[in-house]
Amino acid sequence: MVVPSVRSRVARGLAAGAAACALVACSAVPEDAPAAGAREEVARNVILIVGSGMGRTQHDFLRLAIAGPTGQLAMERLTASGSVDHVDPVGDTAAGATTLASGMPTAPGAIGVDADGEPVASVLEHARSAGKATGIVTTAEVTDPRTAAFAAHVAPQNALEEPAEPEESAVERDIARQYLERSRVDVIMGGGAARWPADLLLDARALGYRTVSDVAGLQSVSSDRLLGLFAEGPMFEPGRPGRGQYAPAVPLPDMTRAALAALDRRPAGFFLLVDEAGIDAMAREGNGALVLEAGKAWDATVQAALEFQAVNPGTLIVVAGDHETGGMSVELADAGTRVAGADGPFPATDTDQEIWLRWTRKGPTNAAVPVAAGGPGAEAFQGGMLDTQLFPELLEAMSIRAGVGS
């Protein structure tokens, strides 16, 4: 699928409490360039870490369980923090991811397209057009809508197609091929090997990708183009409390470090999307124990990004949830106290209390989600913002503007 060029204009109606980004189609992928009057401090690299399903309550639960009431998650060591509200009601992973990726509210089932099915360029694609390396790392299938929205374009009727056999989904094969041939993502790592037939893997190798499928392969490879598929499906198994599993064959922090090492070879820098999908998947099942396991991996991943930033100060790190999942609430009770109808108990670090969780729904809610940032341009993420605003602020941090009239 060939994506038209995009003429980007961001309109922020502060008085109305809304923001939108309108992207008008032209004839070719935009030639992005440093904006006129570019900012003095420019982000050479951007690492966007999404905790899928992580609302404020999930954040508070993870902080109590991992760091305690006086401790800090890695996210809280970033210099700016705030919250993100949703322009449209949350209810669809594909549409929500498209809004984050492109600033464009859209229809349910839309992946990288507007409500009319017209392709809209994402921050990853703008970064690529500006000469930066790009990467996608996730614990879900790499063709999952929450990552596909950053590097593929699928109209809603196709995105919502239910194939007879999931492993033969033409939609997901098309997304995979778009990654390789159109958006040309340099590093792709996660699950979903079943979505990549042998001919597609051969094509990836012909395009210069080194393909790996396990820890040993990842540790031994040295390339600036990587395709790592470490599970047939997602890198976890959702399940109700007492069931399911969160134990990725290659942990998210390790995939992230490998991606950073590969992407850092590009002189112009890079844009990397990292997605911890396990928080959302386990919250949909009301499984606090596995939300905690996925949350520990997410926190360690933010720490890995901070360690990279310490020796690469031109790096902007942005950490955000995409939406809250499960309608979760947190209760503290004295150790040994039974809380009827709640999920738990979970230890609260450095306290004599235990954590209990209540779940009110299986899907996403409209609750605000946390955001934090550190590095060049981080100040734009301080305080309240709308989900449509992450896209223009990320471009602004890199001093990238969409090509006009190209």
C-alpha positions in Angstrom: 0.0 0.0 0.0 1.5 3.3 -1.1 1.0 6.1 1.4 0.4 9.6 0.0 2.4 12.5 1.3 1.0 14.3 4.3 0.6 18.1 4.8 0.5 18.4 8.5 -1.2 21.1 10.4 -2.0 20.9 14.1 -4.9 22.9 15.4 -5.3 23.2 19.2 -8.6 24.5 20.3 -7.7 25.2 24.0 -10.9 27.1 24.7 -12.9 24.1 23.6 -10.6 21.8 25.4 -9.8 19.8 22.3 -6.8 19.3 20.0 -6.6 17.7 16.5 -4.1 17.1 13.8 -5.4 17.2 10.2 -3.2 15.5 7.7 -3.9 16.1 4.0 -2.9 13.5 1.4 -0.6 14.3 -1.5 1.5 12.2 -3.9 4.5 10.7 -2.0 5.8 10.1 1.5 6.7 13.5 3.0 10.2 14.7 2.9 10.5 15.9 6.5 13.0 18.5 7.5 14.1 20.6 10.5 11.5 23.2 11.2 12.2 26.8 10.5 13.6 28.5 13.6 14.5 25.1 15.0 14.7 24.8 18.8 18.1 25.2 20.4 18.0 21.8 22.2 17.0 19.1 19.7 16.3 15.5 20.5 18.6 13.4 18.3 16.9 10.3 19.6 13.4 9.6 20.9 12.3 6.6 22.9 8.5 6.4 23.3 7.6 3.7 25.9 3.9 2.8 26.1 2.5 0.9 29.0 -0.6 -0.4 27.2 -3.6 -0.4 29.6 -1.7 1.6 32.2 -3.9 4.2 33.8 -3.2 6.2 37.0 -4.5 3.4 39.2 -2.2 0.8 37.5 0.7 3.2 38.0 -0.1 3.6 41.7 -0.4 -0.1 42.2 2.9 -0.8 40.6 4.6 2.0 42.6 3.3 0.6 45.9 4.2 -3.0 44.9 7.6 -2.3 43.4 8.9 0.8 45.1 6.7 1.4 48.1 4.9 4.6 49.2 8.1 6.6 49.5 10.0 5.0 46.6 10.0 5.8 42.9 9.4 3.9 39.7 11.9 4.6 37.0 9.3 6.7 35.2 9.2 9.1 38.2 12.9 9.9 37.8 12.1 11.7 34.6 12.0 15.5 34.8 8.5 16.3 33.6 5.2 14.5 34.4 1.6 15.0 33.7 -1.5 13.2 32.5 -3.2 12.5 29.2 -6.9 12.8 28.5 -8.7 11.3 25.5 -10.3 13.4 22.8 -12.7 10.5 21.8 -14.1 7.8 24.1 -11.7 4.9 24.4 -13.0 1.6 23.1 -10.7 0.4 20.3 -7.0 -0.4 20.4 -6.4 0.4 16.8 -8.1 3.8 16.8 -6.4 4.8 20.1 -3.0 3.8 18.8 -3.6 5.8 15.6 -4.4 8.9 17.6 -1.2 8.5 19.6 0.9 7.8 16.5 -0.4 10.5 14.2 -2.5 13.0 16.3 -5.6 12.0 14.4 -8.8 10.9 16.0 -10.3 8.2 13.8 -12.9 5.4 13.5 -12.9 2.1 15.4 -10.7 -0.5 13.7 -8.7 2.1 11.8 -4.9 1.5 11.7 -2.9 4.5 10.6 -5.8 5.9 8.6 -8.4 8.7 9.2 -12.1 8.1 9.6 -12.5 8.2 5.8 -9.8 5.5 5.4 -7.1 7.9 4.1 -3.6 7.1 5.3 -2.1 9.5 7.9 1.6 9.7 8.6 2.9 8.7 12.0 5.7 10.2 14.1 7.8 7.1 13.2 7.3 7.7 9.5 8.2 11.4 9.8 11.3 10.5 11.7 12.2 8.0 9.0 11.7 10.6 6.3 14.0 12.9 8.3 16.8 10.4 8.0 16.4 8.7 11.4 16.5 5.0 12.1 13.3 3.6 13.4 12.3 0.6 15.6 9.4 -1.2 17.1 9.7 -3.4 20.2 6.7 -5.1 21.8 5.7 -8.0 24.0 2.6 -8.5 21.7 2.7 -9.7 18.2 4.7 -7.1 16.2 1.7 -6.8 13.8 -0.7 -5.9 16.7 -2.7 -2.7 16.0 -1.1 -0.8 18.9 2.3 -1.0 17.1 1.0 -1.3 13.5 -0.6 2.2 13.8 3.0 3.6 13.9 4.1 1.9 10.6 1.2 0.6 8.6 -2.1 1.7 7.1 -5.2 -0.5 7.1 -8.8 0.7 6.6 -11.3 -0.3 9.3 -13.2 -2.8 7.3 -10.0 -4.7 6.6 -8.6 -4.2 10.1 -11.7 -5.7 11.7 -11.7 -8.7 9.3 -11.9 -12.0 11.2 -10.1 -14.7 9.2 -11.0 -18.3 9.5 -7.5 -19.1 10.7 -5.7 -16.3 12.7 -2.2 -17.5 11.5 -3.3 -16.9 7.9 -4.6 -13.4 8.4 -4.1 -11.5 5.2 -4.3 -8.2 7.1 -1.4 -9.0 9.4 0.7 -10.3 6.5 0.0 -7.0 4.8 1.1 -5.1 7.9 4.3 -7.1 8.1 5.0 -6.4 4.4 4.4 -2.7 4.9 6.9 -2.7 7.7 9.6 -4.1 5.4 8.8 -2.5 2.1 7.0 0.8 2.7 7.8 2.2 6.2 11.1 0.3 6.2 11.3 -0.1 10.0 14.9 -0.9 10.8 14.4 -2.9 14.0 11.3 -5.1 14.6 11.1 -7.3 17.7 8.4 -9.1 19.6 6.0 -12.0 19.1 3.9 -13.1 16.2 6.1 -15.4 14.3 3.0 -17.3 13.0 2.1 -14.1 11.1 5.4 -14.2 9.0 5.3 -17.1 6.5 8.6 -18.4 5.0 8.4 -16.3 1.9 8.1 -13.1 3.9 11.1 -14.0 6.0 13.1 -14.7 2.9 12.1 -11.3 1.6 13.2 -9.7 4.9 16.6 -11.3 4.6 16.9 -10.1 1.0 16.2 -6.6 2.2 19.1 -6.8 4.6 17.4 -7.9 7.8 19.1 -10.3 10.2 16.4 -12.6 11.6 16.6 -14.0 15.1 14.3 -16.2 17.1 15.9 -16.7 20.5 18.1 -15.1 23.2 21.3 -16.7 21.8 20.6 -15.4 18.3 19.9 -11.9 19.6 23.1 -11.9 21.7 25.3 -13.0 18.8 23.9 -10.8 16.0 25.4 -7.4 15.1 23.3 -5.5 12.5 21.5 -2.3 12.1 18.5 -4.1 10.6 17.0 -6.7 12.9 13.8 -8.8 12.8 13.4 -10.7 16.0 10.3 -12.9 16.4 10.5 -14.7 19.7 7.0 -16.4 20.0 4.4 -17.7 17.7 1.8 -15.3 19.2 2.1 -12.8 22.0 5.0 -13.2 24.3 2.7 -14.0 27.2 -0.5 -15.9 27.9 -3.4 -14.0 29.4 -5.6 -15.7 32.0 -7.8 -15.2 35.0 -6.2 -15.0 38.4 -4.2 -18.2 39.0 -3.9 -18.9 35.3 -2.0 -17.4 32.4 1.7 -16.6 32.2 4.0 -13.6 31.8 7.4 -14.9 30.9 8.7 -13.6 27.6 11.5 -15.7 26.1 13.4 -12.5 25.6 12.5 -9.9 28.3 11.3 -6.5 27.2 14.3 -4.7 28.7 16.7 -7.0 26.8 14.9 -6.4 23.5 15.0 -2.7 24.2 18.7 -2.7 24.9 19.4 -4.7 21.7 17.2 -2.3 19.7 19.0 0.8 21.1 22.4 -0.7 20.2 21.3 -1.4 16.6 19.6 2.0 16.1 22.3 4.1 17.6 24.5 3.5 14.5 22.5 6.0 12.4 24.2 9.4 12.4 20.9 11.3 12.3 19.6 9.4 15.4 16.5 7.3 15.8 12.9 7.0 16.9 12.0 3.8 18.9 8.6 2.7 20.0 8.5 0.3 22.9 5.2 -1.3 24.0 4.5 -3.4 27.1 1.2 -5.0 26.0 1.1 -7.4 28.9 -0.3 -4.8 31.4 -3.4 -4.4 29.1 -3.8 -8.1 28.4 -3.7 -9.1 32.1 -5.9 -6.2 33.2 -8.6 -7.4 30.8 -8.6 -10.7 32.7 -8.6 -9.0 36.1 -5.3 -10.7 36.9 -3.3 -8.4 39.2 -0.5 -10.8 39.7 0.4 -10.8 36.0 -0.2 -7.1 35.7 2.5 -6.8 38.4 4.9 -9.1 36.4 4.3 -7.1 33.2 4.7 -3.9 35.2 8.0 -5.0 36.6 9.3 -5.5 33.0 7.9 -2.1 32.0 9.7 -0.4 34.9 13.0 -2.2 34.1 12.6 -1.1 30.5 12.3 2.5 31.5 15.4 2.1 33.6 17.2 0.6 30.5 16.2 3.7 28.6 17.5 6.0 31.4 20.9 4.2 31.3 21.1 4.8 27.6 20.2 8.4 28.0 22.9 8.9 30.6 25.6 8.3 28.0 23.5 9.8 25.1 22.1 13.1 26.5 20.5 14.1 23.2 17.8 11.5 23.9 14.2 12.3 24.8 12.4 9.6 26.7 8.6 9.8 26.9 6.7 7.2 28.9 2.9 7.1 28.7 -0.1 4.8 29.0 -2.4 4.5 26.0 -5.6 4.0 28.1 -6.6 2.5 31.4 -7.9 -1.1 31.3 -10.2 -2.9 33.7 -11.6 0.0 35.7 -9.2 -0.9 38.4 -9.2 0.5 41.9 -6.6 0.0 44.7 -7.3 -0.7 48.4 -4.8 -1.0 51.2 -5.5 -3.3 54.2 -3.5 -4.5 57.2 -1.6 -7.7 56.5 -3.7 -10.7 57.0 -7.0 -8.9 56.4 -9.3 -10.5 53.9 -11.0 -8.1 51.5 -14.1 -9.8 50.1 -14.5 -9.8 46.3 -11.1 -8.3 45.6 -8.0 -9.6 43.7 -5.0 -10.1 46.0 -3.3 -9.7 48.3 -0.1 -8.2 46.9 2.7 -6.9 49.2 3.1 -3.2 49.5 6.8 -2.6 49.7 8.2 -1.1 52.9 4.8 -1.2 54.7 2.9 -3.5 57.0 0.0 -3.4 54.6 -1.2 -5.4 51.6 -2.7 -4.3 48.3 -6.1 -5.5 47.0 -7.5 -4.7 43.6 -11.0 -4.4 42.3 -11.9 -4.7 38.6 -15.1 -3.2 37.2 -14.8 -4.1 33.5 -12.9 -6.2 31.0 -12.0 -3.5 28.5 -10.5 0.0 28.4 -12.0 3.1 30.2 -11.8 6.8 29.5 -9.7 7.5 32.6 -6.7 9.8 32.2 -3.3 8.1 31.9 0.1 9.2 33.2 2.8 10.6 31.1 6.4 11.5 32.0 9.4 12.7 30.0 13.1 13.5 30.3 15.6 15.0 27.8 15.3 17.6 25.1 11.7 18.8 24.7 10.5 17.1 27.9 8.9 20.3 29.2 6.1 20.0 26.7 4.9 16.9 28.6 4.5 18.7 31.9 0.9 18.9 33.2 -2.3 18.0 31.4 -2.5 17.3 27.7 -4.7 15.5 25.2 -3.8 12.3 23.4 -3.8 14.2 20.1 -0.9 16.4 21.4 1.8 13.7 21.8 2.3 13.5 18.0 3.1 17.2 17.4 5.1 17.5 20.6 7.3 14.6 19.6 7.9 16.1 16.2 8.6 19.5 17.8 11.2 17.9 20.1 13.0 16.5 17.0 12.5 19.9 15.1 10.8 17.9 12.4 8.0 19.3 10.3 6.0 17.5 7.6 6.9 18.5 4.1 4.4 20.8 2.6 3.6 20.6 -1.1 5.9 17.7 -1.7 
